[in-house]
Amino acid sequence: MSIFYLDGDFVDSEKAVLSVNDMAVLRGYGIFDFMRTYNKRPFYLKEHIDRLVNSGQKVGLNLPCTKEALFDIVMETLERNDNEESNVRIVYTGGTSHDSVTPEGKGKLIVMVTPKHDLPSWWYTKGVKIITVDVERYIPEAKSTNYMNAVLTQQEAIKSNAVESVYVDRDGRVLEGTTTNIFLYLDNKWVTPGAGILPGITRSVIIELMNEQQAVELRDISREDIAKAKEIIITASNKEIVPVIQVDDIQIGDGQIGVHSAEIMKKFKEFTTRYGQEGHAERVKTAV
Ligand SMILES: Cc1ncc(COP(=O)(O)O)c(C=O)c1O
């Protein structure tokens, strides 16, 4: 049984319940953030809290406590759960409202700590297929609880034997996956979209690691770029770095995990293995 924080109390996960009148239930109105631990330490907790606050600012939701207080709540929730490694989800709901559409500052803050589960190992040894879908996220910089697009397009991905759907906007810009950011190895460098996306925390750490070798180019990516890419990876807190060998019907490179992908996967693994250990210098992350 997991212990969750809910609105001032630590409760058994099964007793963590919300009013059905909450705007999160009735309107899908709320914000969240998600991270995992390495060596039992939440990976870039401060940056995830910053992003949560930013999501709130974008959709008109102010957290009921300071960033520092939220940091302490997350650490205490982790301590109350005895997991090898954990997933941590912070949610702030829209709260109840007299007309179910006007926020009244009654949101509920929730911190959910659950055991971390591994994804299929073949994703990382053989590479995966992804598909593109013509979808645009509303306020893409905000991590809102409305993931209707993700839920629907993920089913399309599964039908196509793919593991992720990547959104392409009306201008043909390839933006990000349902829960991942995307990088292409193109013209001898890594390229990733710089705008119109959720600024992934994994993405920003990976950009810093890549920059040690060669500067990552932040720019719009087109469908044509996908066909030209020698390598592609997708990144996320729960997935880390997943190499992509097929997009729709297009084989990427020679259909095997490329050398640059393998190299950044190795570097990221080394970085996370040492995360929070003595002598490990946490990077000063810049928003990219
Ligand atoms: C839309 C979207 N883009 C990108 C990401 C990757 O972000 P992060 O690396 O912070 O997990 C996520 C994570 O869930 C996401 O939902």
The ligand as an SDF file (V2000), in Angstrom:
LIG
                    3D

 16 16  0  0  0  0  0  0  0  0999 V2000
    3.6580   16.3850  -23.4450 C   0  0  0  0  0  0  0  0  0  0  0  0
    4.9430   15.9650  -22.8040 C   0  0  0  0  0  0  0  0  0  0  0  0
    6.1140   16.2900  -23.3990 N   0  0  0  0  0  0  0  0  0  0  0  0
    7.2990   15.9290  -22.8460 C   0  0  0  0  0  0  0  0  0  0  0  0
    7.3710   15.1840  -21.6810 C   0  0  0  0  0  0  0  0  0  0  0  0
    8.7030   14.7950  -21.1040 C   0  0  0  0  0  0  0  0  0  0  0  0
    8.9720   15.5660  -19.9500 O   0  0  0  0  0  0  0  0  0  0  0  0
    9.9230   15.0650  -18.7800 P   0  0  0  0  0  0  0  0  0  0  0  0
   11.2530   14.7710  -19.3820 O   0  0  0  0  0  0  0  0  0  0  0  0
    9.9950   16.2080  -17.8290 O   0  0  0  0  0  0  0  0  0  0  0  0
    9.3140   13.8420  -18.1930 O   0  0  0  0  0  0  0  0  0  0  0  0
    6.1710   14.8460  -21.0240 C   0  0  0  0  0  0  0  0  0  0  0  0
    6.1980   14.0710  -19.7760 C   0  0  0  0  0  0  0  0  0  0  0  0
    5.2470   13.4800  -19.3680 O   0  0  0  0  0  0  0  0  0  0  0  0
    4.9360   15.2390  -21.5990 C   0  0  0  0  0  0  0  0  0  0  0  0
    3.7650   14.9230  -21.0200 O   0  0  0  0  0  0  0  0  0  0  0  0
  1  2  1  0
  2  3  1  0
  2 15  2  0
  3  4  2  0
  4  5  1  0
  5  6  1  0
  5 12  2  0
  6  7  1  0
  7  8  1  0
  8  9  2  0
  8 10  1  0
  8 11  1  0
 12 13  1  0
 12 15  1  0
 13 14  2  0
 15 16  1  0
M  END
$$$$
